Each structure stands twice: as C-alpha cells, then as structure tokens.
Amino acid sequence: MRRYRAVGTGTAGATVDVGEVTTRYLLYGLLPGWFVPGLADWAMHRRTRIEETAGTKESLIHALMMTEVGIPIALTLRYEVNPLLLAVQLGGAAVHEATALWDVRTAVDSDREVKPVEQHIHSFLESLPFAALASLMCLHADQVASLLRGGRGDRTAWRLVPRRRPLSRGYLAGVAAAITTCVLLPYGEELWRCVRTARNKQRPAGREARGRDRKGQ
C-alpha cells in the first residue's frame, strides 16, 4: 500500500496509511452512520401512518431493499474483495436504486404523503451505498481491473475467499446488534402493524358479507 505524508499541524514527519484510514472510516464511520437515516425513515413512515395508506406492500418493499444491501454488506464483512464480490456489490446497488424508485412510486400512488424531510432522508439512504462502494473500489483497484478483464488469470476471482485478516468477533457482534436494534426490530414492527391493520379492515367486510347471506336465507 502506498503511503502518504499527513498534512496538518502537529503531524510533521508522520505518515498515514490511506488504505487503513479509509477502511476504518468504512467500518466505524459510514456503516454505523447508515443506521441513523434508516431509523429516521422508519419514524417518517410511522408518522405518516403507512399502515393506513400503502400498507403491507410498501413495507415489504422496504424489507426487499434492506435485503438488497444487507447481503453485499454481510459478504464484505466476511470475505475478501474480489471480482465476484464486486459484481455482487454493483448488482445490489443497481437493484436497490431501482427498488427505491418503486418504493416512492408505491407511496405516492397510495396517497401516503412523502414529506420533504423524508425525501432528504432517502437521499442519504441511496447515496451512502454508492459512497461505500466507491471507497471499496478505490481501495481494491486491482480487483476492479480484474473484474473488467472478466477475472482472467485469477483462480479465485469467482469464488468467495475468507478474509485473510478476519474482523474481530466483537465488531461483528456489534454490527449484528446494531442491525437487530436499528433495522430488524423497527421495520419488523412496521410490517406487523401493516398486516394487523389490513386484517382489521377485512374483518368488518367479512362480517357484512355473512350478514347479507343470512338475510338472503
């Protein structure tokens, strides 16, 4: 890894490993920071009563979007970046963007008000994956070149290779706890709320239909 001199007061003569610093930024800055707009978006869905408008359909779209970014993240935390992993990351980012458009269209068509604040939150949820992917591609320019060549000459290009320097169990446990607290629980609550509301709306209709049948007899 090429090393550069740091610029700033009090760092004269010091050297900075740009790759190491960028990696720490991704692991301890960008990834944890991603949970903040995710929680804010859930709060906006709750505030605009998603269960009364777009309901279960939009909530399931949210679950799909989380899966589209969750799989590449999980693989990146456990395996080396190579052409296969880059292809998965690029594909996930592209599909996530298309699903995001579907998500907003679903909300608008159902008359759920997507407030300017929520739109701004969406900008973070869409841009952060690209920021992370761009940083990874800069860190692994050799693997990007290998991907463009179709992985020729690299036996492991299209296989998942465990990290040579695995992340600590403590860090992985922390990420798992954050995902559970900031993603699975709130969005699971959202889906449950939407399903419950849909069922409650169906019950009166079913009772009315049975009442008409009895009168007809």
Secondary structure, 3 states (H helix, E strand, C coil): CCCEECCCCCCCCCEECHHHHHHHHHHHHHHHHHHHHHHHHHHHHHHCCHHHCCHHHHHHHHHHHHHHHHHHHHHHHHECCCHHHHHHHHHHHHHHHHHHHHHHHHHHHCCCCCCHHHHHHHHHHHHHHHHHHHHHHHHCHHHHHHHHCCCCCCCCCCCCCECCCCCCHHHHHHHHHHHHHHHHHHHHHHHHHHHHHHHHHHHHHHHHHHHHHHHHC
